[in-house]
C-alpha cells in the first residue's frame, strides 16, 4: 500500500503510520518518486516537555506552524492542552482531535460568523483584538459568560525573520482605551504581544514587557491574562540562536517590572521552537543539468522559508546500496513547477556525482513547511511517515 493510501482504521484504533529507522531506510523500502515528510514524534515530545518544564505559565501551541495530526498528537501526548488557533478551521481541527483541549482565537481580525461559531459550537472563551471595531464584534457575537478579551500590543522591531507588528498590534494609547472598555463591559481583560517569528534576540521580550507594564499602569485595569506570544527561535544551517533559557530569563526579568495580580495567567505561544526539529523532508532528483538539480518540491511547496525567512536547512544525499563520490559540488536547486522563480536562493553543496533518481533530505523543516505548501501546477507534498532517528545535525 502506498503512503498516501494508508488510511485504514483497524478496530477503531488510530491509523498506523508507516515507521522506519530513518529516512534512508524509508527510501530503500518505498523508493518514492514523490516528496515524503519524515516525522519524529519523539523529538517533538522532547521539545514540548522541555518547554512545559521551563516556562512558568501556560503553553499554547501555535497550530498554524504545523497542523498535521501526527504533530498535534505528539504535542498532546506530552501534555500540551492549550492551542493558539488563528481560524475557525484550526479551532475545529483541534477540538475534534482532542475534546478536552482549550482553543484561543488569537487572530486580531475575525469574521462575525467565526466568532459566533467558535463560541457557540467549540466553547472558545479567549479572543484577541487590537482595535475598537474588533472589540465590538467580539462583544456582539460571543456570550458574556467566561469571555476573555486580550489586547494585542505592537512592539518595536527586534530583528525577527518576520516583523508581525507591521501588520497587527495596538499602539500603547489605543491599548489603554481598549482595556478600559473591556473592563467596563464586564469581560476579563488581558494583554499580549508577539516579538516576531524566529526572533533571535532574547532582550526583545523584556523590551515588550516594559511597554506592557506602562500600558497596564496607565489603564488602571487588573488583567487576568498576560500573553508573551511566540517568536522563540530554533537553529538552522549557519544561524545558531541563543538557548531558550536566555529567553525565559529575559521574560522573568521583564515581569519584575510589571504589576500583576497574583492570579494573572502567564501564557506563551511557541510554534517553531516545538516542532522545527521534529520533521524532515525527502525529495527526489528528477533531472540534472550540469550543476543544476531539479527536485520534486520547492518554494511553492515546503521550501518557501528559504526565500521569505532566508533560512538554510541542513541537507544530506540518499542513495540506497551505492556510495556517493567524496568530491563535492555546489548545485542550483530548482523546484518542480513551471515557474522560473521556483529556485532556492542559495546553492546546496552535495556530492559531485548526484544524478536523476537520487534523493535529498532537508532537515529541521517541521515549521512552516507543509503548512505553507500550495497546489500550484498540481504539485502538493502530502506523504508522511514516522522515523526513529534524531534531527539532522547542523553546521555553524
C-alpha positions in Angstrom: 0.0 0.0 0.0 1.3 3.5 -0.9 1.9 6.0 1.9 -0.8 8.2 0.6 -3.3 5.3 0.6 -2.7 4.2 4.2 -5.9 5.5 5.8 -7.5 2.3 7.1 -8.7 2.2 10.7 -8.5 -1.2 12.4 -10.8 -2.0 15.3 -11.4 1.7 16.0 -7.8 2.4 16.7 -5.7 5.3 15.4 -4.4 4.6 11.8 -0.9 3.2 11.9 1.6 5.4 10.2 4.5 3.7 8.4 7.6 3.7 10.6 11.2 3.4 9.6 14.6 3.7 11.4 15.5 6.8 9.4 14.9 8.5 6.0 17.4 6.2 4.2 15.5 3.1 5.4 12.3 4.7 4.2 13.8 5.4 0.8 15.2 1.9 0.5 11.7 0.5 1.2 9.5 2.8 -0.7 11.7 4.3 -3.4 9.3 7.3 -3.5 9.0 9.4 -6.6 7.0 11.9 -4.5 8.2 14.1 -1.6 7.9 12.5 1.8 7.8 14.2 5.2 9.6 12.2 7.9 8.1 12.9 11.3 10.0 12.4 14.5 7.3 12.3 17.3 9.9 11.6 20.0 11.7 14.8 19.1 8.5 16.9 19.2 7.6 15.3 22.5 11.0 16.1 24.0 10.7 19.8 22.9 7.3 20.0 24.4 8.4 18.6 27.7 11.4 20.9 27.8 9.1 23.9 27.2 6.5 22.8 29.7 9.2 22.3 32.4 11.0 25.6 31.7 8.2 28.1 31.1 6.4 29.2 34.3 3.0 29.6 32.8 0.5 28.2 30.2 2.0 26.9 26.9 -0.2 27.3 23.8 1.0 25.6 20.7 0.8 27.8 17.6 -1.3 25.5 15.4 -0.5 27.4 12.2 3.1 26.3 12.4 2.4 22.7 11.6 -1.2 21.4 11.9 -0.6 17.8 10.9 -2.3 15.3 13.2 1.0 13.5 13.8 2.5 16.7 15.2 -0.6 17.7 17.2 -0.9 14.2 18.7 2.7 14.2 19.8 2.3 17.5 21.5 -0.9 16.5 23.1 0.5 13.2 24.3 3.3 15.1 26.0 1.0 17.4 27.9 0.1 20.3 25.6 -3.6 21.1 26.3 -3.8 24.7 25.1 -3.7 25.7 21.4 -3.2 29.1 19.7 -5.7 29.0 16.8 -6.0 31.6 14.1 -9.1 30.5 12.2 -12.3 28.6 12.7 -10.9 25.7 10.8 -8.0 25.4 13.2 -10.3 25.6 16.1 -12.4 22.8 14.7 -9.4 20.6 13.9 -8.0 20.8 17.4 -11.3 20.3 19.2 -12.3 17.4 17.0 -9.0 15.7 17.7 -8.9 16.5 21.4 -12.2 17.0 23.2 -10.5 18.4 26.4 -8.2 20.8 24.6 -8.7 24.6 25.0 -8.5 26.8 21.9 -7.7 30.5 22.0 -8.8 32.6 19.0 -5.6 34.6 18.6 -6.0 36.3 15.2 -6.8 40.0 15.7 -9.2 40.0 12.7 -12.1 37.5 12.6 -15.4 37.3 10.8 -18.5 37.6 12.9 -19.7 34.1 12.0 -16.3 32.7 13.0 -16.5 34.4 16.4 -20.1 33.2 16.9 -19.4 29.6 15.9 -16.2 29.4 17.9 -18.1 30.5 20.9 -21.3 28.5 20.5 -20.0 25.3 19.0 -16.5 25.0 20.4 -16.8 26.9 23.6 -13.9 29.3 22.8 -13.7 31.9 25.5 -10.4 33.8 24.7 -10.3 36.3 21.8 -7.5 38.6 20.7 -8.3 42.1 19.4 -6.2 45.2 18.5 -9.0 47.7 17.5 -12.2 49.0 18.9 -14.1 47.7 15.9 -12.9 44.2 16.5 -13.7 44.5 20.2 -17.3 45.4 19.4 -17.5 42.4 17.0 -16.5 40.1 19.8 -18.8 41.7 22.3 -21.7 41.4 19.9 -21.2 37.8 18.9 -19.7 36.0 21.9 -21.5 35.1 25.0 -20.7 37.2 28.1 -20.2 34.2 30.5 -16.5 33.4 30.7 -15.5 35.9 28.0 -11.8 36.9 28.0 -10.6 39.6 25.6 -6.8 40.1 25.1 -5.5 43.3 23.6 -2.5 42.8 21.3 0.2 45.4 21.5 2.5 46.4 18.7 6.2 46.0 19.7 9.4 47.5 18.3 11.2 45.6 15.6 13.7 43.2 17.1 15.4 41.7 14.1 13.0 38.8 13.8 12.6 36.9 10.5 9.0 38.3 10.3 8.0 41.6 11.9 4.4 40.8 12.9 3.8 44.2 14.4 4.0 45.7 10.9 0.5 44.2 10.4 -1.0 43.8 13.9 -1.0 45.4 17.3 -2.4 48.4 19.0 -0.4 51.4 19.9 0.0 52.0 23.7 -2.5 54.8 23.9 -5.1 52.7 22.0 -4.4 49.7 24.2 -5.1 51.7 27.3 -8.6 52.7 26.0 -9.3 49.2 24.8 -8.5 47.7 28.2 -10.7 50.2 30.0 -13.6 49.5 27.7 -13.2 45.7 28.2 -13.4 46.2 31.9 -16.4 48.5 31.6 -18.2 45.7 29.5 -17.5 43.2 32.3 -15.2 40.8 30.3 -11.9 39.5 31.6 -9.1 41.6 30.2 -5.7 40.6 29.0 -2.6 42.0 27.2 -0.4 40.2 24.7 2.3 40.8 22.1 4.4 39.0 19.6 8.0 40.0 19.1 8.1 38.4 15.6 8.7 34.9 14.2 12.2 33.4 14.6 13.4 36.2 16.9 17.0 35.6 17.9 17.1 38.5 20.4 16.1 37.5 23.9 16.1 41.1 25.0 13.1 41.8 22.8 10.8 40.1 25.3 11.9 42.4 28.2 11.5 45.5 25.9 8.0 44.4 25.1 7.2 43.7 28.8 8.3 47.3 29.7 5.6 48.6 27.3 3.1 46.2 28.8 3.8 47.5 32.3 3.3 51.1 31.1 0.0 50.3 29.4 -1.4 48.4 32.4 -0.4 51.2 34.8 -2.0 53.9 32.5 -5.2 51.8 32.1 -5.7 51.1 35.8 -7.1 47.7 34.9 -6.2 44.4 36.6 -5.5 42.0 33.8 -6.4 38.3 34.0 -4.0 37.2 31.2 -0.6 38.2 30.0 0.5 36.6 26.8 4.2 37.0 25.8 3.4 35.4 22.4 5.7 33.4 20.3 8.8 34.1 18.3 11.0 31.6 20.2 13.6 30.6 17.6 15.4 27.4 16.5 18.8 27.0 14.9 19.3 26.5 11.2 22.3 26.0 9.0 24.7 28.9 9.6 22.3 30.5 12.0 22.8 29.4 15.6 20.4 31.1 18.2 20.7 31.6 21.9 19.3 28.8 24.1 15.7 29.0 25.2 16.9 29.6 28.8 18.1 33.0 27.8 14.6 34.0 26.5 12.9 32.7 29.7 15.4 34.6 31.8 14.6 37.9 30.0 10.9 37.2 30.4 11.4 36.6 34.1 13.3 39.9 34.5 10.8 41.8 32.5 7.9 40.5 34.6 9.5 42.0 37.7 8.7 45.5 36.4 5.0 44.7 35.6 2.4 45.0 38.4 0.2 42.0 38.0 -2.4 40.3 40.2 -1.2 37.1 41.7 -3.8 35.1 39.8 -2.9 36.6 36.4 -2.3 33.7 34.0 1.0 34.0 32.1 0.9 32.5 28.6 3.2 31.9 25.6 2.6 30.7 22.0 5.6 28.7 20.8 5.4 27.1 17.4 8.7 26.8 15.6 10.7 26.0 18.8 8.4 23.0 19.4 8.3 21.4 16.0 11.1 22.6 13.7 13.4 19.8 14.6 10.7 17.2 14.6 10.3 16.7 10.8 12.5 16.4 7.7 11.6 16.3 4.0 12.9 13.8 1.5 12.9 14.9 -2.1 14.0 13.2 -5.3 16.2 14.5 -8.1 14.2 14.2 -11.3 16.8 15.8 -13.6 20.4 17.0 -13.6 21.7 19.7 -16.0 25.3 20.3 -15.2 25.4 22.0 -11.8 21.6 22.3 -11.7 19.3 19.8 -10.0 15.5 19.6 -10.5 13.7 18.2 -7.5 10.1 17.4 -6.7 9.5 20.1 -4.1 10.4 23.7 -4.0 9.4 27.2 -2.9 5.7 26.7 -3.8 5.7 23.7 -1.6 7.7 23.0 1.6 10.7 25.3 1.0 9.2 28.8 0.9 11.0 29.9 4.0 14.3 29.7 2.2 13.1 32.8 0.5 10.7 34.6 3.0 12.9 34.0 6.1 16.2 33.3 4.3 16.6 30.0 6.2 19.1 27.4 5.2 18.2 23.8 6.1 20.8 21.1 6.6 20.8 18.5 3.8 22.1 15.1 3.1 22.0 12.9 0.0 20.5 9.4 0.0 21.3 6.6 -2.5 20.5 3.2 -1.1 23.1 0.5 -1.9 25.6 2.7 -3.7 28.1 5.2 -2.2 28.4 8.8 -3.3 31.6 10.4 -4.5 33.8 12.2 -2.0 34.1 15.1 -4.4 31.5 17.9 -3.6 29.9 20.4 -5.9 27.6 23.5 -5.3 24.3 23.0 -7.1 21.5 25.3 -8.0 18.2 23.7 -6.9 15.0 24.1 -8.9 11.6 23.1 -7.7 9.1 21.1 -9.8 6.8 23.9 -11.1 7.0 25.6 -14.4 7.7 28.9 -12.7 11.4 30.1 -13.2 11.3 31.7 -9.7 10.9 28.2 -8.2 14.5 28.1 -7.3 16.3 28.0 -3.9 18.1 31.3 -3.3 21.4 29.7 -2.3 23.2 26.7 -3.7 23.5 23.3 -1.9 26.8 21.5 -1.5 26.3 17.9 -2.5 28.3 15.0 -4.0 29.6 15.7 -7.4 28.0 12.6 -8.8 24.4 13.4 -7.9 22.1 12.2 -10.6 18.5 11.6 -11.6 16.9 9.2 -9.1 18.9 10.2 -6.1 17.2 11.7 -3.0 18.0 14.7 -0.9 16.8 15.0 2.7 16.2 18.5 4.1 16.4 18.5 7.9 14.7 20.6 10.6 11.8 21.5 8.4 9.0 20.9 10.8 7.9 24.6 11.0 6.1 26.4 8.2 6.8 23.9 5.5 3.8 21.6 4.9 1.6 24.4 6.5 2.6 26.8 3.7 2.6 24.3 0.7 0.4 25.3 -2.2 -1.1 23.2 -5.0 0.4 25.3 -7.8 0.8 23.3 -11.0 -0.8 20.3 -9.2 2.3 19.6 -7.1 1.4 19.1 -3.4 3.5 17.2 -0.9 1.2 15.0 1.2 3.0 11.8 2.2 4.0 11.2 5.8 6.0 8.5 7.6 7.4 8.2 11.1 11.2 7.8 11.6 13.0 6.9 14.7 16.4 8.7 14.4 17.3 12.2 15.8 17.1 15.5 14.0 19.7 16.2 11.4 22.8 18.0 12.8 23.7 21.5 11.6 27.0 23.1 10.8 27.7 26.5 12.3 
